[in-house]
Amino acid sequence: MNAIIQSGGKQLKVKAGDIVEVEKLPVEDGAEVIFDQVLALEGEDGKLNIGTPVVAGAKVVGKVIEVLKAKKVVAFKMKRRKGYRRTHGHRQRYSRVEIIAVNA
């Protein structure tokens, strides 16, 4: 059973057993999370159930494996012949989640 969930402003296609990376969730490592914003649900028979905007009663259960940081993104600004240079770096945090079950 596949599902399309929304987390952190992004949409992900998941099924039981998948390991996905979502924006950092406010829980500790090993905690269970429930994604209740299920946008679409595909059954075992191949029938697609699309929500308006979410599928009523559908949930996806996952477990947070770890919280990580992405690679550093460097933003460099410069104006030629003026001596103006600015460097700014950012490392996005994200959670690695294992999908345990997709409940209709």
N, C-alpha and C positions, 0 to 999 in steps of 0.2 A: 504494500500500500504506500503510495507516494503522496506527498503533501507539499504545497507551496506556502511557506510561512513568511511573516514580515518581522524583522528584528533590526533595530537600529536604523530604520529608514531604508533598509535593503530587503530584497525578496530572495529567498533561497528555496531550492527544490531539495527535499530531504526524504529519506526513508529510514526505517529502523536499521540500526547498525552503522549509519554514516557518522563521520566525524567532520564537523563544520566549524568554521571560524566566524564569529559574530563580534560586533562591537562589545566592549567590556561590559559585563553584567555585574550588578552590585551584590554579588554573593561570593562566598569563599570557594576554594577548590574542593571538589567532591560533593558540592551541594546539588540538589535536584532543582531543575527549572522547568517551568511549564510555559510553553508558547501557545497562547490562546488566540492569536491573530492568524488563523489559518485561512488563506485566501482561496485555495482550491484543494480538492481532495480526489485522488484517483483510487478507486477500489481495485480489488483483486481481479474482478471481471473486466477491467478496462474502462468502466463507466466513470466519467468525469463529473464531479459535483463542484460547481463554481459558486462562491459566496457572493452576497450583495451587501456590503463589501466582504464580510467574513462568513464562513460556514458556521451555522449555529450548532453549538454543542461539540465542535471538533477541537481537540487539543493534541499537542505534540509534547511529549515528555522527554527531557534530556538531562544529562549529568555533566557538570562542568569538570573538565579534566585539569586544566591549568589556565592561568592568566599570563599572557605573553606581551611583548612589545614588538611592533613591526620594525622593519629597517628604517633608519633615519632618512627623513626627507629634508633636503637643504634648499632653502630659498635664498638666492643671492641677488642683490640689487646693486647696480652700478651706473653712474653717470660719467660718461667719458670726459676727460680733460678737466674734471672738477674736483677730483680727490674724494668723491663720495662712494663709499662701499659699505654695504650692510649685509651681514650673514645671519640667517635665522634658521634654526633647526627644529624639527618636530618628530617625535616617535609616538605613533598611535598605539594605544593599548587595545588588545582584543582578547576574547575568551575562546578557548577551544572546547567545544561541546560535543559529547557523544549522544546521538539520538537513540533513546531506549525504545520508545513506542510511539506509534501514530494511532490515536483513538478517534473514531468517527463520532 
